[in-house]
Amino acid sequence: MKRLVFLLCCTCLVSSLFAAPPSLEELRQRVTQEKARLQRLEERERLYDRKVQQMEQEASSLLATLERFDRRLQRLQQELRLLEAQLALHQAEREKLQQQQEQLRAQLAARRQLLRQRVRALYRQGTTSYLHLLFSSTSLSALQTRLHALQRIAAYDAQLLRSYTETLQTLRQQEEVLAQKMVAITAQKRAQEAKQQQMAREKLQKRRLLATIRKEKQTYMRLRKEIRTATAQVSRLIASLERQQQALVESNTRRIPQKEGEKRFPLLKGVLRWPVQGEVIARYGTQKHPEFKTPIVHKGITIRAAPGSAIRAVAPGAVIYADWFKGYGQLVIIDHGESYYSLYAYLADLKVKPGDRVSSAQIIGTVGEGISHESALYFEIRHHGNSEDPMAWLMAKPQG
């Protein structure tokens, strides 16, 4: 873009040195083209502004998301450590229960072995052992005592076996409960680990996206800077073309051929019809500012008129300019020949175009808003580019 504008400027300079001076119409077309190009550049600059702002918002949103990910990952890590501690505790309890079960199984096996030995001994002795116990007793009370002792021993053995069995069953149930808890905690841990891995992957994607957005932002900022440079260069080019255009308008000495029966413009001094009906609110020459009391030079007169009032050509001639002009708003310039021109500024709309031949009193536009934000027409008479007092050229009283 910079190179393009630089080459364009160089082309303009070379053309101005070796080519013939451009005509007013060519300058007008160039100004229109450059203004259109300036508008496109400004639109692109606004687009890049929006893109940069969008990238900043997206980057800010991603940074906030990454911060949330960091906090969630930290919480997940804490939860995983807690689950691992619970698993370790349950595993220790389970191992302790298993040891207790092994001890009970060993005690139960020993007790059963003792009972089997006792049963085998009683079986081998048969009924003689009971008869021996009966006849070896010295009295009935001794016999009862011996029988009662045998019953207590048998009951104790049976109770001990039941206690071992019940305790072993309880330990098995506790182990099953612990195993179920460990299965649930393990599943929860795996789910947390999977969530942590998923969040880590998403975080990595967000970081990559953030890097891409920052890179795009830098690109748009660079493009915006180039566009701003090009916009400034085109603005300077437009200002230069407008100065050439204004200088050409003021110095144009082209004579407009008179139609048969038309008076030469110099002969119309003092009898020109008024361009619009209204009141003169600013006269030609140096005037004092009504508020600041500072001198102001007027090269024409300002006529207050109703909005939309018809503006008419003061004399026959050819339209050499009809467009917006810096400092004059919508401007119409009519060449009356012999280097005489009439200027009509701050028009609301234009009814003529460059190259049109107009007659006296022909409508060329309508009254718009002047520089003082008041509905008015600014009117000048120029000869060889120098302004003259329009009041000396117009009729003594305005006519419709």
C-alpha positions as CSV (number, residue, x, y, z in Angstrom):
1,M,0.0,0.0,0.0
2,K,2.8,2.4,0.9
3,R,4.6,1.6,-2.3
4,L,1.4,2.1,-4.3
5,V,0.8,5.6,-2.9
6,F,4.5,6.5,-3.3
7,L,4.4,5.5,-7.0
8,L,1.1,7.4,-7.4
9,C,2.6,10.6,-5.9
10,C,5.8,10.2,-8.1
11,T,3.6,9.8,-11.1
12,C,1.7,13.0,-10.3
13,L,4.9,15.0,-9.8
14,V,6.4,13.7,-13.1
15,S,3.2,14.4,-15.0
16,S,3.1,17.9,-13.6
17,L,6.6,18.6,-14.8
18,F,6.4,17.2,-18.4
19,A,2.7,17.1,-19.2
20,A,0.3,19.9,-20.0
21,P,-1.6,21.5,-17.0
22,P,-4.7,19.5,-16.2
23,S,-8.1,21.0,-17.0
24,L,-10.6,21.9,-14.4
25,E,-12.8,19.0,-15.3
26,E,-9.8,16.6,-15.1
27,L,-8.9,18.0,-11.7
28,R,-12.5,17.6,-10.6
29,Q,-12.5,14.0,-11.7
30,R,-9.2,13.3,-10.0
31,V,-10.5,14.8,-6.8
32,T,-13.6,12.7,-7.0
33,Q,-11.6,9.6,-7.7
34,E,-9.2,10.3,-4.8
35,K,-12.0,11.0,-2.4
36,A,-13.6,7.7,-3.3
37,R,-10.3,6.0,-2.7
38,L,-9.9,7.8,0.5
39,Q,-13.4,6.7,1.6
40,R,-12.4,3.1,0.8
41,L,-9.2,3.4,2.8
42,E,-11.1,4.9,5.7
43,E,-13.7,2.0,5.6
44,R,-10.8,-0.5,5.6
45,E,-9.2,1.4,8.6
46,R,-12.5,1.2,10.5
47,L,-12.7,-2.5,9.6
48,Y,-9.2,-3.1,11.0
49,D,-10.1,-1.1,14.1
50,R,-13.1,-3.4,14.6
51,K,-10.9,-6.5,14.0
52,V,-8.3,-5.3,16.5
53,Q,-11.0,-4.6,19.0
54,Q,-12.5,-8.1,18.3
55,M,-9.1,-9.7,18.7
56,E,-8.6,-7.9,22.0
57,Q,-12.0,-9.1,23.3
58,E,-11.4,-12.7,22.2
59,A,-7.9,-12.7,23.8
60,S,-9.4,-11.3,27.0
61,S,-12.1,-13.9,27.0
62,L,-9.6,-16.7,26.4
63,L,-7.3,-15.5,29.2
64,A,-10.3,-15.5,31.6
65,T,-11.1,-19.1,30.4
66,L,-7.5,-20.2,30.9
67,E,-7.6,-18.8,34.5
68,R,-10.8,-20.8,35.1
69,F,-9.1,-23.9,33.7
70,D,-6.1,-23.4,36.0
71,R,-8.4,-23.0,39.1
72,R,-10.5,-26.1,38.1
73,L,-7.3,-28.1,37.4
74,Q,-6.0,-27.1,40.8
75,R,-9.2,-28.3,42.5
76,L,-9.2,-31.5,40.5
77,Q,-5.6,-32.1,41.6
78,Q,-6.6,-31.6,45.3
79,E,-9.5,-34.0,44.9
80,L,-7.3,-36.6,43.3
81,R,-4.8,-36.4,46.2
82,L,-7.7,-36.8,48.6
83,L,-9.0,-39.8,46.7
84,E,-5.6,-41.4,46.7
85,A,-5.3,-40.8,50.4
86,Q,-8.7,-42.5,50.9
87,L,-7.7,-45.4,48.8
88,A,-4.5,-45.8,50.7
89,L,-6.4,-45.7,54.0
90,H,-9.0,-48.3,52.8
91,Q,-6.2,-50.5,51.5
92,A,-4.5,-50.5,54.9
93,E,-7.8,-51.3,56.6
94,R,-8.4,-54.1,54.1
95,E,-5.0,-55.6,54.7
96,K,-5.6,-55.4,58.4
97,L,-8.9,-57.2,58.1
98,Q,-7.3,-59.8,55.9
99,Q,-4.6,-60.4,58.6
100,Q,-7.3,-60.7,61.2
101,Q,-9.2,-63.2,59.0
102,E,-6.0,-65.3,58.6
103,Q,-5.5,-65.3,62.4
104,L,-9.1,-66.4,63.0
105,R,-8.9,-69.0,60.3
106,A,-5.7,-70.4,62.0
107,Q,-7.4,-70.4,65.4
108,L,-10.5,-71.9,64.0
109,A,-8.5,-74.6,62.2
110,A,-6.5,-75.4,65.4
111,R,-9.7,-75.6,67.5
112,R,-11.3,-77.9,64.9
113,Q,-8.2,-80.0,64.9
114,L,-8.4,-80.3,68.7
115,L,-12.1,-81.3,68.5
116,R,-11.4,-83.9,65.9
117,Q,-8.7,-85.4,68.0
118,R,-11.0,-85.5,71.0
119,V,-13.8,-87.0,69.0
120,R,-11.5,-89.7,67.6
121,A,-10.3,-90.5,71.1
122,L,-13.8,-90.8,72.4
123,Y,-14.7,-92.9,69.4
124,R,-11.9,-95.3,70.0
125,Q,-12.8,-95.7,73.7
126,G,-16.4,-96.3,72.8
127,T,-18.9,-96.8,75.7
128,T,-16.2,-98.1,78.1
129,S,-15.1,-94.5,78.7
130,Y,-18.5,-93.5,79.9
131,L,-18.8,-96.7,82.0
132,H,-15.3,-96.0,83.4
133,L,-16.4,-92.4,84.2
134,L,-19.6,-93.8,85.9
135,F,-18.0,-96.6,88.0
136,S,-14.8,-94.6,88.9
137,S,-16.9,-92.0,90.6
138,T,-16.9,-92.5,94.4
139,S,-20.3,-90.9,94.8
140,L,-23.3,-89.7,92.9
141,S,-22.3,-86.1,93.5
142,A,-18.9,-86.7,92.1
143,L,-20.5,-88.3,89.1
144,Q,-22.7,-85.3,88.6
145,T,-19.7,-83.0,88.9
146,R,-17.8,-84.9,86.3
147,L,-20.8,-85.0,83.9
148,H,-21.4,-81.3,84.4
149,A,-17.7,-80.5,83.6
150,L,-17.8,-82.5,80.4
151,Q,-21.0,-80.6,79.4
152,R,-19.3,-77.3,80.1
153,I,-16.2,-78.3,78.0
154,A,-18.4,-79.4,75.1
155,A,-20.5,-76.1,75.4
156,Y,-17.4,-74.0,75.5
157,D,-16.0,-75.7,72.5
158,A,-19.2,-75.2,70.6
159,Q,-19.5,-71.5,71.7
160,L,-15.9,-70.9,70.7
161,L,-16.5,-72.4,67.2
162,R,-19.6,-70.2,66.8
163,S,-17.7,-67.1,67.9
164,Y,-14.8,-67.8,65.5
165,T,-17.3,-68.4,62.7
166,E,-19.3,-65.2,63.4
167,T,-16.2,-63.1,63.7
168,L,-14.9,-64.5,60.5
169,Q,-18.2,-63.7,58.8
170,T,-18.1,-60.1,60.1
171,L,-14.6,-59.6,58.9
172,R,-15.6,-60.9,55.5
173,Q,-18.5,-58.5,55.3
174,Q,-16.3,-55.6,56.4
175,E,-13.8,-56.6,53.7
176,E,-16.6,-56.6,51.1
177,V,-17.8,-53.2,52.2
178,L,-14.2,-51.9,51.9
179,A,-13.8,-53.5,48.5
180,Q,-16.9,-51.8,47.3
181,K,-15.8,-48.5,48.6
182,M,-12.4,-49.0,46.9
183,V,-14.1,-49.8,43.7
184,A,-16.2,-46.7,43.9
185,I,-13.3,-44.5,44.8
186,T,-11.2,-46.0,42.0
187,A,-13.9,-45.3,39.5
188,Q,-14.2,-41.7,40.8
189,K,-10.5,-41.3,40.6
190,R,-10.4,-42.5,37.0
191,A,-13.3,-40.1,36.2
192,Q,-11.4,-37.2,37.8
193,E,-8.2,-38.2,35.9
194,A,-10.1,-38.4,32.6
195,K,-11.6,-34.9,33.3
196,Q,-8.2,-33.6,34.2
197,Q,-6.8,-34.9,31.0
198,Q,-9.7,-33.5,28.9
199,M,-9.3,-30.1,30.6
200,A,-5.5,-30.2,30.0
201,R,-6.2,-30.8,26.3
202,E,-8.7,-28.0,26.1
203,K,-6.3,-25.7,27.9
204,L,-3.6,-26.5,25.3
205,Q,-6.1,-25.8,22.5
206,K,-7.1,-22.5,24.1
207,R,-3.4,-21.5,24.5
208,R,-2.8,-22.3,20.8
209,L,-5.9,-20.3,19.9
210,L,-4.7,-17.4,22.0
211,A,-1.4,-17.4,20.3
212,T,-3.2,-17.4,16.9
213,I,-5.4,-14.5,18.0
214,R,-2.5,-12.5,19.2
215,K,-0.7,-13.1,15.9
216,E,-3.8,-12.0,14.0
217,K,-4.1,-8.9,16.2
218,Q,-0.5,-7.9,15.4
219,T,-1.2,-8.4,11.7
220,Y,-4.3,-6.2,11.8
221,M,-2.5,-3.6,13.8
222,R,0.3,-3.5,11.1
223,L,-2.3,-3.3,8.3
224,R,-4.1,-0.6,10.2
225,K,-0.9,1.4,10.5
226,E,-0.2,1.0,6.8
227,I,-3.8,2.1,6.0
228,R,-3.5,5.2,8.2
229,T,-0.2,6.1,6.4
230,A,-1.9,5.6,3.0
231,T,-4.9,7.6,4.2
232,A,-2.8,10.5,5.3
233,Q,-0.9,10.5,2.0
234,V,-4.1,10.4,-0.1
235,S,-5.6,13.2,2.1
236,R,-2.5,15.3,1.3
237,L,-2.9,14.5,-2.4
238,I,-6.5,15.5,-2.3
239,A,-5.6,18.8,-0.6
240,S,-3.0,19.4,-3.3
241,L,-5.5,18.7,-6.1
242,E,-8.1,20.9,-4.5
243,R,-5.6,23.8,-4.3
244,Q,-4.8,23.3,-7.9
245,Q,-8.5,23.2,-8.7
246,Q,-9.2,26.4,-6.8
247,A,-6.2,28.1,-8.3
248,L,-7.4,27.1,-11.8
249,V,-10.9,28.3,-11.1
250,E,-9.6,31.7,-9.9
251,S,-7.1,32.1,-12.7
252,N,-9.3,30.7,-15.6
253,T,-9.5,33.4,-18.2
254,R,-11.3,31.4,-20.8
255,R,-13.8,33.6,-22.7
256,I,-17.3,32.2,-23.1
257,P,-18.8,32.9,-26.5
258,Q,-21.8,35.1,-26.4
259,K,-25.0,34.1,-28.0
260,E,-26.6,36.5,-30.5
261,G,-28.5,39.2,-28.6
262,E,-26.8,38.6,-25.3
263,K,-25.0,41.6,-23.7
264,R,-21.4,41.4,-22.7
265,F,-21.1,40.9,-18.9
266,P,-19.3,44.1,-18.2
267,L,-22.3,46.0,-19.6
268,L,-24.6,44.4,-17.0
269,K,-23.0,46.1,-14.0
270,G,-25.7,47.6,-11.8
271,V,-28.5,45.8,-13.6
272,L,-27.9,42.2,-12.7
273,R,-30.9,40.4,-11.3
274,W,-30.6,39.0,-7.8
275,P,-29.7,35.3,-7.4
276,V,-32.3,34.8,-4.7
277,Q,-34.9,36.9,-2.9
278,G,-33.9,37.7,0.6
279,E,-32.1,40.0,3.1
280,V,-28.3,40.8,2.9
281,I,-26.9,39.9,6.3
282,A,-23.2,40.1,5.5
283,R,-21.8,42.6,3.1
284,Y,-18.7,42.7,1.0
285,G,-15.4,43.9,2.5
286,T,-13.9,44.0,6.0
287,Q,-16.6,43.7,8.6
288,K,-16.5,43.3,12.4
289,H,-17.5,40.1,14.0
290,P,-20.8,40.7,15.8
291,E,-19.6,38.8,18.9
292,F,-15.8,38.9,19.0
293,K,-15.5,42.4,17.4
294,T,-12.6,41.1,15.2
295,P,-12.2,42.1,11.6
296,I,-13.5,39.6,9.0
297,V,-12.9,40.0,5.3
298,H,-15.8,39.0,3.1
299,K,-15.2,38.5,-0.6
300,G,-18.9,38.4,-1.3
301,I,-22.3,38.9,0.3
302,T,-24.5,36.5,2.3
303,I,-28.3,36.7,1.5
304,R,-30.7,35.2,4.1
305,A,-33.5,33.3,2.3
306,A,-36.1,30.7,3.0
307,P,-34.8,27.1,3.0
308,G,-35.2,25.5,-0.5
309,S,-35.7,28.8,-2.2
310,A,-34.7,28.8,-5.9
311,I,-31.3,30.2,-6.8
312,R,-31.0,31.7,-10.3
313,A,-28.1,32.6,-12.5
314,V,-27.5,36.3,-12.5
315,A,-26.5,36.3,-16.2
316,P,-26.0,33.9,-19.1
317,G,-22.9,31.8,-19.1
318,A,-21.4,28.3,-18.9
319,V,-21.2,26.2,-15.7
320,I,-17.5,25.3,-15.1
321,Y,-18.0,23.8,-11.6
322,A,-20.9,22.2,-9.8
323,D,-19.9,20.1,-6.8
324,W,-18.8,20.1,-3.2
325,F,-15.9,22.4,-2.5
326,K,-14.0,22.8,0.7
327,G,-15.0,25.9,2.6
328,Y,-18.0,26.6,0.2
329,G,-20.1,23.5,0.6
330,Q,-22.1,22.8,-2.6
331,L,-20.7,25.3,-5.0
332,V,-21.7,26.4,-8.5
333,I,-19.3,28.6,-10.6
334,I,-20.6,30.2,-13.9
335,D,-18.2,31.7,-16.4
336,H,-19.7,34.8,-18.1
337,G,-16.8,35.4,-20.4
338,E,-14.0,38.0,-20.4
339,S,-12.7,36.4,-17.1
340,Y,-15.9,37.3,-15.2
341,Y,-17.4,34.6,-12.9
342,S,-20.2,34.4,-10.4
343,L,-20.0,32.0,-7.5
344,Y,-23.0,30.5,-5.6
345,A,-22.1,28.7,-2.3
346,Y,-23.9,26.5,0.4
347,L,-26.5,25.2,-2.0
348,A,-28.8,22.5,-0.7
349,D,-28.9,20.7,-4.1
350,L,-27.6,21.3,-7.6
351,K,-29.7,21.7,-10.7
352,V,-26.8,22.0,-13.2
353,K,-23.6,20.2,-14.0
354,P,-20.2,21.3,-15.5
355,G,-20.5,22.1,-19.2
356,D,-24.1,23.2,-19.0
357,R,-25.0,26.5,-20.7
358,V,-27.4,28.5,-18.6
359,S,-29.5,31.5,-19.3
360,S,-30.3,34.5,-17.2
361,A,-32.7,33.7,-14.3
362,Q,-32.3,29.9,-14.9
363,I,-32.6,27.9,-11.7
364,I,-29.2,26.4,-10.8
365,G,-30.0,25.1,-7.3
366,T,-31.8,25.7,-4.0
367,V,-30.8,27.5,-0.7
368,G,-29.1,25.4,1.9
369,E,-27.5,26.0,5.3
370,G,-24.7,28.5,5.4
371,I,-21.5,28.5,7.5
372,S,-23.4,30.2,10.4
373,H,-26.0,27.4,10.4
374,E,-28.5,29.8,8.9
375,S,-30.5,29.3,5.7
376,A,-28.6,31.6,3.3
377,L,-26.8,31.9,0.0
378,Y,-23.2,33.1,-0.3
379,F,-22.6,35.0,-3.6
380,E,-19.5,36.4,-5.2
381,I,-18.5,38.2,-8.4
382,R,-14.9,37.7,-9.6
383,H,-12.8,39.2,-12.4
384,H,-9.5,37.6,-13.3
385,G,-9.7,35.8,-9.9
386,N,-10.2,39.0,-7.9
387,S,-13.4,39.6,-6.0
388,E,-15.6,42.6,-6.6
389,D,-18.5,44.0,-4.5
390,P,-21.6,42.2,-5.8
391,M,-23.8,45.1,-4.6
392,A,-22.2,47.3,-7.3
393,W,-23.4,44.7,-9.9
394,L,-26.9,43.9,-8.7
395,M,-30.0,45.9,-9.2
396,A,-30.9,48.4,-6.6
397,K,-33.8,46.3,-5.4
398,P,-34.1,42.5,-5.5
399,Q,-36.6,41.1,-8.0
400,G,-38.4,37.7,-8.1
